[in-house]
Amino acid sequence: MFFLPVTLTSAGAAALINLWLAIRVIQIRRAEKVLTGDGGSPRLIARMRAQMNFVEYTPFVLILIGLIELAQGTQFYLWVVAAVYLLGRVLHGFGMDGWRRGREIGALTTFLIVAGLGLYAAWLGYMGSNPLH
């Protein structure tokens, strides 16, 4: 049996953040009486995009963290990467409500973490499969 504590903890936290983002969408839906769609509401559109943006990036991050953790074992830097990513996504959620700095920080941390994990995972895979190394 494999146990991936960073991945498991991160996935649990991500599920809770996604739920929080969904609740924020529901709050605007109720306030503006929009049952389906976006009703042309800029506030609702922003909150919907915050949640969908989270859903678009988070699976890649969780998969990459999980595969790296599986390949290398649980490492402290993976805890840091996961925490920074999740914090960045919370800041992005607030940023989509108009706090520009939160959106910028959230987007930047997401891009850097996805790029870093993607490059590192590709390098690990290549090094692990290359008999010359």
C-alpha positions as CSV (number, residue, x, y, z in Angstrom):
1,M,0.0,0.0,0.0
2,F,1.2,3.5,-0.9
3,F,0.7,6.4,1.4
4,L,1.3,9.8,0.0
5,P,0.7,12.2,2.9
6,V,1.4,15.4,1.0
7,T,-0.9,14.4,-1.8
8,L,-3.6,13.3,0.5
9,T,-3.5,16.4,2.7
10,S,-3.3,18.6,-0.4
11,A,-6.3,16.9,-2.0
12,G,-8.3,17.2,1.1
13,A,-7.5,20.9,1.5
14,A,-8.2,21.4,-2.3
15,A,-11.7,19.8,-1.9
16,L,-12.4,22.2,1.0
17,I,-11.2,25.3,-1.0
18,N,-13.4,24.2,-3.9
19,L,-16.4,23.9,-1.6
20,W,-15.6,27.4,-0.2
21,L,-15.4,28.8,-3.8
22,A,-18.7,27.1,-4.6
23,I,-20.4,28.6,-1.5
24,R,-19.2,32.0,-2.6
25,V,-20.9,31.5,-6.0
26,I,-24.1,30.4,-4.3
27,Q,-24.0,33.6,-2.2
28,I,-24.0,35.8,-5.2
29,R,-26.6,33.7,-7.0
30,R,-29.0,34.1,-4.0
31,A,-28.2,37.9,-3.6
32,E,-28.8,38.5,-7.3
33,K,-31.6,35.9,-7.8
34,V,-29.8,34.0,-10.6
35,L,-30.8,30.4,-10.6
36,T,-28.8,29.2,-13.7
37,G,-26.1,30.8,-15.9
38,D,-24.5,34.0,-14.9
39,G,-27.5,36.4,-15.4
40,G,-25.1,38.9,-16.9
41,S,-23.8,39.7,-13.4
42,P,-20.1,40.7,-13.3
43,R,-19.8,39.7,-9.7
44,L,-21.3,36.2,-10.4
45,I,-19.1,35.8,-13.5
46,A,-16.0,36.6,-11.5
47,R,-16.8,34.2,-8.7
48,M,-17.7,31.4,-11.2
49,R,-14.4,32.0,-13.0
50,A,-12.5,31.9,-9.7
51,Q,-14.0,28.4,-9.0
52,M,-13.5,27.1,-12.5
53,N,-10.0,28.4,-12.7
54,F,-9.3,26.5,-9.5
55,V,-10.8,23.4,-11.0
56,E,-8.8,23.8,-14.2
57,Y,-5.4,24.0,-12.5
58,T,-5.7,21.9,-9.3
59,P,-5.9,18.4,-10.8
60,F,-2.6,19.0,-12.6
61,V,-0.9,20.2,-9.4
62,L,-2.3,17.3,-7.4
63,I,-1.3,14.7,-10.0
64,L,2.2,16.2,-10.3
65,I,2.7,16.3,-6.5
66,G,1.4,12.8,-6.2
67,L,3.7,11.4,-8.9
68,I,6.7,13.3,-7.6
69,E,6.0,12.1,-4.1
70,L,5.6,8.5,-5.4
71,A,8.9,8.8,-7.2
72,Q,10.9,10.4,-4.5
73,G,9.1,9.9,-1.3
74,T,7.6,12.5,1.0
75,Q,9.8,15.6,0.9
76,F,9.6,18.8,2.8
77,Y,9.7,20.9,-0.3
78,L,6.5,19.2,-1.6
79,W,4.7,20.4,1.6
80,V,5.9,23.9,0.9
81,V,4.9,23.8,-2.8
82,A,1.4,22.4,-1.9
83,A,0.9,25.0,0.8
84,V,2.0,27.9,-1.4
85,Y,-0.2,26.7,-4.2
86,L,-3.3,26.4,-2.0
87,L,-2.7,29.7,-0.3
88,G,-2.3,31.3,-3.8
89,R,-5.6,29.9,-4.9
90,V,-7.4,31.3,-1.8
91,L,-5.8,34.7,-2.6
92,H,-6.9,34.4,-6.2
93,G,-10.5,33.7,-5.0
94,F,-10.5,36.9,-3.0
95,G,-8.7,38.7,-5.9
96,M,-11.5,37.9,-8.3
97,D,-13.8,40.0,-6.0
98,G,-11.7,43.0,-6.9
99,W,-8.5,42.7,-4.7
100,R,-6.2,43.0,-7.6
101,R,-3.0,42.1,-5.6
102,G,-4.6,38.8,-4.5
103,R,-5.5,37.9,-8.0
104,E,-1.9,38.7,-9.2
105,I,-0.3,36.7,-6.4
106,G,-2.6,33.8,-7.0
107,A,-2.1,33.7,-10.7
108,L,1.7,34.1,-10.4
109,T,2.1,31.3,-7.8
110,T,-0.1,29.0,-9.9
111,F,1.9,29.6,-13.1
112,L,5.2,29.2,-11.3
113,I,4.2,26.0,-9.4
114,V,2.6,24.4,-12.5
115,A,5.7,25.2,-14.6
116,G,8.1,24.1,-11.8
117,L,6.3,20.8,-11.0
118,G,5.8,20.0,-14.7
119,L,9.5,20.6,-15.6
120,Y,10.7,18.7,-12.5
121,A,8.4,15.8,-13.1
122,A,9.5,15.6,-16.7
123,W,13.2,15.7,-15.6
124,L,12.6,13.0,-12.9
125,G,10.9,10.8,-15.5
126,Y,13.6,11.2,-18.0
127,M,16.4,10.6,-15.4
128,G,14.6,7.6,-14.0
129,S,14.2,6.0,-17.4
130,N,17.6,6.9,-18.9
131,P,20.1,4.1,-18.4
132,L,23.0,6.6,-18.9
133,H,22.1,8.4,-15.7
